[in-house]
Amino acid sequence: MAETNFVQAKENKDSTLVQSKESDLEEQPQQSEDSTTEPSSEFTRKDLAKLVAS
């Protein structure tokens, strides 16, 4: 049961991450791919750290 909840929580975080990326791209389309790739990878590492800690 706990495993199912973990997977569901991970999916929710993934969908939230996708939504935030889309809104960032809409708000700042002038940014190059390089400038948007670095922060998103840092954000992913933070999410991973939260998952490991929980």
KEZARO-147349 format. One record per residue: x, y, z of N, C-alpha, C in turn; residue in three letters. Coordinates in steps of 0.001 Angstrom, whole numbers. Atoms other than C-alpha are relative to their C-alpha. Layout:
{neast->X, nnorth->Y, nup->Z, caeast->X, canorth->Y, caup->Z, ceast->X, cnorth->Y, cup->Z, residuo->Ala}
...
This chain:
{neast->826, nnorth->-1204, nup->0, caeast->0, canorth->0, caup->0, ceast->869, cnorth->1267, cup->0, residuo->Met}
{neast->-893, nnorth->-1161, nup->-63, caeast->2762, canorth->2439, caup->914, ceast->745, cnorth->198, cup->-1317, residuo->Ala}
{neast->-715, nnorth->-85, nup->1274, caeast->4539, canorth->1618, caup->-2324, ceast->-871, cnorth->689, cup->-1050, residuo->Glu}
{neast->929, nnorth->-624, nup->943, caeast->1447, canorth->2610, caup->-4343, ceast->-71, cnorth->1502, cup->254, residuo->Thr}
{neast->51, nnorth->-1423, nup->-344, caeast->1245, canorth->5925, caup->-2492, ceast->1270, cnorth->714, cup->-445, residuo->Asn}
{neast->-1282, nnorth->-577, nup->407, caeast->4932, canorth->6560, caup->-3194, ceast->12, cnorth->254, cup->-1507, residuo->Phe}
{neast->38, nnorth->-142, nup->1461, caeast->4454, canorth->5971, caup->-6931, ceast->-948, cnorth->1125, cup->-391, residuo->Val}
{neast->978, nnorth->-1040, nup->305, caeast->1383, canorth->8197, caup->-6982, ceast->573, cnorth->1384, cup->317, residuo->Gln}
{neast->-605, nnorth->-1276, nup->-373, caeast->3238, canorth->10977, caup->-5177, ceast->1059, cnorth->406, cup->-1015, residuo->Ala}
{neast->-1040, nnorth->-278, nup->987, caeast->6120, canorth->10688, caup->-7641, ceast->-637, cnorth->492, cup->-1299, residuo->Lys}
{neast->683, nnorth->-416, nup->1226, caeast->3708, canorth->10952, caup->-10587, ceast->-535, cnorth->1417, cup->149, residuo->Glu}
{neast->513, nnorth->-1347, nup->-241, caeast->2113, canorth->14027, caup->-9045, ceast->1114, cnorth->1033, cup->-94, residuo->Asn}
{neast->-1136, nnorth->-924, nup->67, caeast->5522, canorth->15690, caup->-8640, ceast->463, cnorth->165, cup->-1445, residuo->Lys}
{neast->-428, nnorth->-68, nup->1396, caeast->6440, canorth->14814, caup->-12231, ceast->-940, cnorth->895, cup->-798, residuo->Asp}
{neast->952, nnorth->-807, nup->754, caeast->3230, canorth->16361, caup->-13597, ceast->96, cnorth->1467, cup->411, residuo->Ser}
{neast->-175, nnorth->-1375, nup->-469, caeast->3751, canorth->19454, caup->-11445, ceast->1240, cnorth->617, cup->-635, residuo->Thr}
{neast->-1241, nnorth->-476, nup->598, caeast->7300, canorth->19764, caup->-12768, ceast->-229, cnorth->354, cup->-1466, residuo->Leu}
{neast->293, nnorth->-259, nup->1410, caeast->6042, canorth->19550, caup->-16366, ceast->-800, cnorth->1287, cup->-135, residuo->Val}
{neast->824, nnorth->-1204, nup->62, caeast->3411, canorth->22221, caup->-15716, ceast->835, cnorth->1248, cup->270, residuo->Gln}
{neast->-821, nnorth->-1168, nup->-319, caeast->5956, canorth->24573, caup->-14155, ceast->962, cnorth->312, cup->-1143, residuo->Ser}
{neast->-884, nnorth->-218, nup->1149, caeast->8329, canorth->24072, caup->-17098, ceast->-769, cnorth->697, cup->-1118, residuo->Lys}
{neast->798, nnorth->-588, nup->1068, caeast->5532, canorth->24899, caup->-19556, ceast->-286, cnorth->1468, cup->287, residuo->Glu}
{neast->315, nnorth->-1387, nup->-331, caeast->4554, canorth->28085, caup->-17706, ceast->1256, cnorth->872, cup->-89, residuo->Ser}
{neast->-1252, nnorth->-744, nup->117, caeast->8212, canorth->29163, caup->-17523, ceast->301, cnorth->317, cup->-1469, residuo->Asp}
{neast->-277, nnorth->-200, nup->1418, caeast->8570, canorth->28700, caup->-21280, ceast->-954, cnorth->1035, cup->-589, residuo->Leu}
{neast->972, nnorth->-963, nup->503, caeast->5378, canorth->30685, caup->-21942, ceast->352, cnorth->1417, cup->444, residuo->Glu}
{neast->-310, nnorth->-1320, nup->-541, caeast->6479, canorth->33556, caup->-19710, ceast->1302, cnorth->565, cup->-564, residuo->Glu}
{neast->-1312, nnorth->-466, nup->437, caeast->10075, canorth->33713, caup->-20976, ceast->487, cnorth->-757, cup->-1241, residuo->Gln}
{neast->-389, nnorth->736, nup->1209, caeast->10282, canorth->32409, caup->-24566, ceast->1333, cnorth->463, cup->-577, residuo->Pro}
{neast->-1248, nnorth->-525, nup->538, caeast->13365, canorth->34556, caup->-25246, ceast->1227, cnorth->-704, cup->561, residuo->Gln}
{neast->-1149, nnorth->696, nup->-585, caeast->15577, canorth->32371, caup->-23035, ceast->471, cnorth->-1123, cup->-920, residuo->Gln}
{neast->-561, nnorth->1107, nup->771, caeast->17914, canorth->29938, caup->-24744, ceast->-195, cnorth->-1301, cup->758, residuo->Ser}
{neast->176, nnorth->1300, nup->-641, caeast->17687, canorth->26212, caup->-24036, ceast->1029, cnorth->-210, cup->1108, residuo->Glu}
{neast->-1058, nnorth->175, nup->-993, caeast->20980, canorth->26299, caup->-22139, ceast->-364, cnorth->635, cup->1343, residuo->Asp}
{neast->314, nnorth->-694, nup->-1251, caeast->19727, canorth->28816, caup->-19570, ceast->-1168, cnorth->-665, cup->728, residuo->Ser}
{neast->1126, nnorth->668, nup->-658, caeast->16557, canorth->26787, caup->-18902, ceast->358, cnorth->-1420, cup->421, residuo->Thr}
{neast->-361, nnorth->1383, nup->-328, caeast->18281, canorth->23391, caup->-18756, ceast->656, cnorth->-91, cup->1373, residuo->Thr}
{neast->-711, nnorth->71, nup->-1289, caeast->20535, canorth->24137, caup->-15771, ceast->-938, cnorth->99, cup->1206, residuo->Glu}
{neast->893, nnorth->-84, nup->-1162, caeast->17851, canorth->25332, caup->-13307, ceast->-936, cnorth->-1201, cup->123, residuo->Pro}
{neast->926, nnorth->1127, nup->-70, caeast->15498, canorth->22486, caup->-14230, ceast->695, cnorth->-1249, cup->525, residuo->Ser}
{neast->-721, nnorth->1164, nup->-515, caeast->18192, canorth->19873, caup->-13533, ceast->261, cnorth->161, cup->1493, residuo->Ser}
{neast->-176, nnorth->-245, nup->-1435, caeast->18863, canorth->21506, caup->-10146, ceast->-1303, cnorth->-280, cup->737, residuo->Glu}
{neast->1318, nnorth->224, nup->-603, caeast->15141, canorth->21420, caup->-9384, ceast->-280, cnorth->-1501, cup->104, residuo->Phe}
{neast->200, nnorth->1445, nup->-1, caeast->15039, canorth->17736, caup->-10302, ceast->815, cnorth->-643, cup->1113, residuo->Thr}
{neast->-835, nnorth->537, nup->-1080, caeast->17899, canorth->17003, caup->-7907, ceast->-622, cnorth->279, cup->1359, residuo->Arg}
{neast->657, nnorth->-338, nup->-1264, caeast->16032, canorth->18802, caup->-5128, ceast->-1191, cnorth->-928, cup->232, residuo->Lys}
{neast->1134, nnorth->921, nup->-118, caeast->12922, canorth->16707, caup->-5829, ceast->481, cnorth->-1386, cup->388, residuo->Asp}
{neast->-557, nnorth->1319, nup->-292, caeast->15030, canorth->13556, caup->-5771, ceast->449, cnorth->-68, cup->1458, residuo->Leu}
{neast->-443, nnorth->-41, nup->-1399, caeast->16548, canorth->14580, caup->-2440, ceast->-1196, cnorth->-78, cup->947, residuo->Ala}
{neast->1211, nnorth->46, nup->-827, caeast->13053, canorth->15128, caup->-1016, ceast->-562, cnorth->-1416, cup->30, residuo->Lys}
{neast->511, nnorth->1368, nup->60, caeast->11964, canorth->11682, caup->-2201, ceast->848, cnorth->-935, cup->849, residuo->Leu}
{neast->-909, nnorth->860, nup->-767, caeast->15024, canorth->10031, caup->-667, ceast->-187, cnorth->247, cup->1497, residuo->Val}
{neast->138, nnorth->-355, nup->-1417, caeast->14519, canorth->11890, caup->2618, ceast->-1329, cnorth->-482, cup->584, residuo->Ala}
{neast->1321, nnorth->385, nup->-520, caeast->10849, canorth->10916, caup->2893, ceast->-130, cnorth->-1485, cup->255, residuo->Ser}
